[in-house]
Amino acid sequence: MSQALTLARPYARAAFSIARDAGALPAWSDALAFAARVAADPQVAALLGNPKLTQADAATLLAPDAAGEVFGNFLGLLFENRRLPLLPEIAGLYDELRFEAERVVKAKVTSAVALPAEELATLAAALKRRFGRDVEVETAVDASLIGGAVIDAGDVVIDGSIRGKLGRLEAALAH
């Protein structure tokens, strides 16, 4: 995995530079996310390694309809260098660069039950104060948490779930 990230990093930086210069960071993020989802499909992954696949066919397969010529050229470069399978890593690294440039923290909130909108807004405001940046909140539900929530914001994980508290209590009692 680390080798894939090492190989993907210069392509992500190049894509970010192109998108930033064009003022199209969100559009490139969407296009890369689409291409990454398509490239990650097992059937498509097998096709990407096929020597009969042409550069034009690969670009048609991986580029969303709204993507411009420059994005198609970027996919062509990946095709020529046999780096199309790295699209998921490139998309992830690109988003990290984008969020850093836009001073946005992406946080995933996993709770035992769906959270009401006002609780999410309060949570987003608290995270914004803590990180000093805008916060983009993604939600998920995991009933095995029993109650509470787990917040994953990059390098910071805040486990306020009942399952987490029980685990910490169990560890404390075992010592």
C-alpha positions, 0 to 999 in steps of 0.5 A, a space after each residue: 500500500 505504501 508503494 502505491 501511495 508513493 507512486 500516486 503522490 506525484 500524480 495527485 500533486 500534478 492533478 491538484 496543481 492543474 485544478 488549482 490553476 484552473 480554479 476547478 478544485 471541486 470539479 477535479 475532485 468529483 472527476 477523480 472520485 468517479 474515475 477511482 470508483 470505476 477503476 476500483 471495480 474488479 471487472 474494470 481493474 482486470 480490463 485496465 491491465 488488458 493490452 488491447 485496451 486503447 488510451 481513448 477507450 480507457 479515457 471514455 471508460 474512466 472520465 465522467 461526462 462532465 470532465 473536460 479535455 484536460 482531465 482526459 489528457 491526465 487520464 491519458 498520461 496515467 494510461 501511458 505510464 500504466 498508472 490507471 490502477 492507482 486512481 483510488 490512491 491518487 483521488 485520496 491524496 488529491 482530496 487531502 491536498 484540496 482540503 488542506 488548501 481550502 482549510 477544511 477538515 473532513 470528519 466522519 461521525 459514526 453513531 449508534 442511531 441517526 443524529 438529528 440535524 441540530 445535533 450535527 450542526 452543534 457537533 460541526 460547530 464544536 469541531 470547527 472551534 477545536 480544529 480552527 477550520 471549516 468541517 465537512 461532516 459525513 455520517 454513518 450509523 453503527 448499532 454495535 456502538 450501543 450509544 454515543 458516537 465515534 468521530 474520525 477527523 484525519 489524525 484525530 479519533 474521538 471515541 465517545 461510544 458506549 462500546 468504547 467506554 466499556 472496552 476501556 473499563 474492561 482494560 482498566 479492570 484487567 490491569 
